[in-house]
Amino acid sequence: MDQTKSKQGFVVAGLLLAILMASMDNTIVATAMGTIVGDLGGLDKFIWVTSAYMVAEMAGMPIFGKLSDMFGRKRFFVMGIILFMFGSILCGTAQSIEQLSVYRAIQGLGGGALIPITFTIIFDIFPPEKRGKMTGLFGATFGLSSIFGPLIGAYITDYISWHWVFYINLPLGIISLLFIALYYNESLEHQKQKIDWLGAATLVGAVVCLMFALELGGNKYEWNSSVIISLFSGFAILFIVFLIAENRAKDPVISFSMFRDRLFAASTLVGLFYGISFIVGSVYIPIFIQGVTGGSATNAGLILLPMMLGVVVSAQTGAISASKLGYRKVMIFFAVIFICGIYLLSTVTADTTRATITFFMIIVGLGTGASFSVLNMAAIHNIGPERRGSANSTVSFVRQLGMTIGITVYGIIQRNVFSDNMKEAFGPAGNMFEGGPQSDPRALLSEEARANIPKPVLENIIDSLADSIGYTFTWALVPSGLVLIFVFLLTNDRLSGGEQGKKDTEASIES
């Protein structure tokens, strides 16, 4: 028994390190983005550094989740770690923003295996009475990693080189890989199924077409251009084929039958809208700090610290409370806090103080953290172990879809409003995305270059940027409002122990 507990401890440590690595990477990149753009250029394309990661991660989630149900968790978890580390090495060598985006996609594929399989393993190796505590721990680690990410990323960016924000993943990945490879000996029987290649291919194709259409439309191509129309048509056709394929497949990538369970369907839907609205804060607050207040990468990183502290607190609190009060009551409380936080962010202007933004971010973090733990618990409350990988990956996929749509759609909103503001301030030549003479796009995010811009010109640019970010947060109220509406669809079941849960987990790790 002691040996089993010892092995279980190493497995948990390996899983925690994987979550730390995958989630920390997102905040490190967000913090360093201003410096990366200042070095590589391409402010008009920076959004794809994040989007490429998200699209690849999202596409991999349902596929790896299904494969883990079919052939075991361990092999695909290890594959995810290796892919993630390989992508990290490539990212550190990137010489252009386009190259970095491609390498981030490789990282994303690795993340697509790590995140859903990690939470599935937790539910495999722990009985129900311990899952709430462990899910809260992993949710808190997700938030904690987001604290260390900005701090480490900011320090590395300011004092070493932004390239090393990617190399930092390697020691964490190696330790996690060793712990899982040596100590996780899964013995659950896995159901042999036929791989739904058509469903997987059409799902990935549909997502890629949609993201390119949203990103390029109104920017590089007109919305009514043949390229954009073709992309939207490709998305529609592939998505229809995907739906048909999933209905006919014996073992679909995403089983629609799981959506008949109210808890699963509601949790997935709430996660979608959480993803859409939360990602806006994670990306645009650091840009606000560097572009509007003229802070360094360190300042941009530190500004996320209060939000992530709130995430840590509410992830743990929400998971423990859900075991006593039920899923719906807990999530209603945190959803109200969340929409209040997004509303406060929508009021930011060029005159908003650092202390005020700090308060706003704490509220957003408190409203978000519980969603990372409680929604995962609720989604698989009624799902058997033979489908947990698929269920967890579906929930993660939909949430990531929300984040991907959010970063793309709100990127379009912010860019267009900023461009319009610049034209209004400086005339047609003021559109910085068209090479306006008033400023280089990189100048806003570089303290040295800002010093060379005449003060009246810089003030107009700062006002334009601040207004565009505040306007973007105003539109983020739409999905955050839908979070509050759809959270009422959750049932008020509570996580509890029992013999069935113990039978599910008693053979997960060999003694």
Secondary structure, DSSP 4 states (H G I P E B T S, - for coil): -HHHHHHHHHHHHHHHHHHHHHHHHHHHHHHHHHHHHHHH--GGGTHHHHHHHHHHHHHHHHHHHHHHHHH-HHHHHHHHHHHHHHHHHHHHT--SHHHHHHHHHHHHHHHHHHHHHHHHHHHHHS-HHHHHHHHHHHHHHHHHHHHHHHHHHHHHHHHT-TTHHHHTHHHHHHHHHHHHHHH-------------HHHHHHHHHHHHHHHHHHHHBTTTB-TTSHHHHHHHHHHHHHHHHHHHHHHH-SS-SS-GGGGGSHHHHHHHHHHHHHHHHHHHHHHHHHHHHHHTS---HHHHHHHTHHHHHHHHHHHHHHHHHHHHH-HHHHHHHHHHHHHHHHHHHTT--TT--HHHHHHHHHHHHHHHHHHHHHHHHHHTTT--GGGHHHHHHHHHHHHHHHHHHHHHHHHHHHHHHHHHHHHHHH-GGG-GGGT-TT--GGGGG-HHHHTTS-HHHHHHHHHHHHHHHHHHHHHTHHHHHHHHHHGGGS--------HHHHHHHTTSS--
